[in-house]
Amino acid sequence: MDLITPEYGLFVWQVVVMIILIFLLTKFAWKPVMKAVGEREASINDALASAEKAKEELANLKADNEKLLQQARAERDEMLKEAQEMKKSIIEEATEDANEKSERILEKAQVTIESEKKQALAEIKSQVAELSVQIAETVVKKQLDDKKEQMTLVNKMLDDVKLN
């Protein structure tokens, strides 16, 4: 019993069918499958290239944003510096104005005080002159012979003047 006996006719037919099947698959199935695989590979490569390009653009945008942020910070710092300088100059200007006004007020006050002082001295001189004239008048009216009585009279009149 020969279970395994090769039959060459069957073998040849199987090889012929296999060659025909390979030929048909190559002609009708292999090319479209390979074409689809090629197209899929191309679309994947395109997607990868697009992703890489998007990644580069994102990196560029991040760099641009960082530059803009730095510029904005620099501008903000410059504006703050200018505001501080303005504040300082306004305060200095206001201080100078206040000092000038206070000096003018002091000068006016000194002039006023000086004029009132002169006026008061003139008034005192006038009163002293009046009193001197009154004393002299009184002394002459009485025509006192005694020097002691004259001195007493003058002292009395001076005491009267001090009381007024």
VOTITOR-376453 format. One record per residue (C-alpha): x negated, z, y negated. Coordinates in steps of 0.2 Angstrom, whole numbers, padded with zeros to 4 digits, always signed. Layout:
N
XZY;...
END
This chain:
164
+0000+0000+0000;-0007-0006-0015;+0002+0001-0030;-0010-0005-0042;-0014-0023-0040;-0017-0033-0055;-0007-0048-0058;-0016-0060-0068;-0001-0070-0073;+0008-0056-0081;-0008-0050-0089;-0010-0067-0097;+0008-0068-0103;+0006-0051-0111;-0010-0056-0120;-0001-0072-0126;+0014-0062-0132;+0002-0049-0140;-0007-0063-0149;+0009-0071-0155;+0015-0054-0161;-0001-0051-0170;+0000-0068-0178;+0018-0066-0183;+0015-0048-0190;+0000-0054-0199;+0009-0069-0206;+0026-0061-0211;+0023-0042-0211;+0005-0038-0214;+0004-0048-0230;+0019-0041-0238;+0014-0023-0233;-0003-0026-0239;+0004-0033-0255;+0015-0018-0257;+0001-0006-0254;-0010-0016-0266;+0004-0015-0279;+0006+0004-0276;-0012+0006-0277;-0013-0003-0294;+0002+0007-0301;-0006+0023-0296;-0023+0018-0304;-0013+0013-0320;-0004+0030-0319;-0021+0038-0317;-0028+0028-0332;-0013+0032-0342;-0015+0051-0338;-0033+0050-0343;-0029+0041-0359;-0015+0054-0363;-0028+0068-0359;-0040+0060-0371;-0027+0058-0384;-0022+0076-0382;-0040+0082-0384;-0041+0071-0400;-0025+0078-0406;-0031+0096-0403;-0047+0092-0412;-0038+0085-0426;-0026+0100-0427;-0041+0111-0427;-0049+0102-0441;-0032+0102-0451;-0031+0121-0447;-0049+0124-0454;-0045+0113-0469;-0029+0123-0472;-0038+0139-0470;-0052+0133-0482;-0039+0128-0495;-0030+0145-0493;-0046+0154-0496;-0050+0143-0511;-0032+0146-0518;-0034+0165-0515;-0051+0165-0524;-0044+0155-0539;-0029+0167-0539;-0041+0182-0539;-0052+0174-0553;-0036+0171-0563;-0030+0189-0561;-0047+0195-0567;-0047+0184-0582;-0029+0188-0587;-0033+0207-0585;-0049+0204-0595;-0040+0195-0609;-0026+0208-0609;-0039+0221-0611;-0048+0212-0625;-0031+0209-0634;-0027+0228-0632;-0044+0233-0638;-0043+0221-0653;-0025+0227-0658;-0030+0246-0656;-0045+0242-0667;-0034+0234-0680;-0022+0249-0679;-0036+0261-0681;-0044+0252-0696;-0026+0251-0704;-0024+0270-0701;-0042+0273-0708;-0038+0263-0723;-0021+0272-0725;-0029+0289-0723;-0043+0285-0735;-0030+0279-0748;-0020+0294-0746;-0035+0305-0747;-0040+0297-0763;-0022+0299-0769;-0022+0317-0764;-0039+0320-0773;-0033+0312-0788;-0017+0323-0788;-0028+0338-0785;-0039+0333-0800;-0024+0330-0810;-0017+0347-0806;-0034+0356-0809;-0035+0347-0826;-0018+0353-0830;-0022+0370-0825;-0038+0370-0835;-0028+0364-0850;-0015+0378-0847;-0028+0391-0845;-0037+0385-0860;-0021+0384-0870;-0017+0402-0865;-0034+0408-0869;-0033+0400-0886;-0016+0406-0889;-0020+0424-0885;-0037+0423-0894;-0043+0437-0886;-0059+0446-0893;-0064+0455-0878;-0073+0445-0864;-0067+0457-0851;-0049+0454-0855;-0052+0435-0855;-0059+0436-0837;-0044+0446-0831;-0033+0433-0839;-0042+0419-0830;-0042+0428-0813;-0023+0432-0815;-0020+0413-0819;-0030+0408-0804;-0021+0420-0792;-0005+0412-0799;-0011+0395-0795;-0016+0400-0777;+0002+0407-0774;+0010+0390-0779;
END
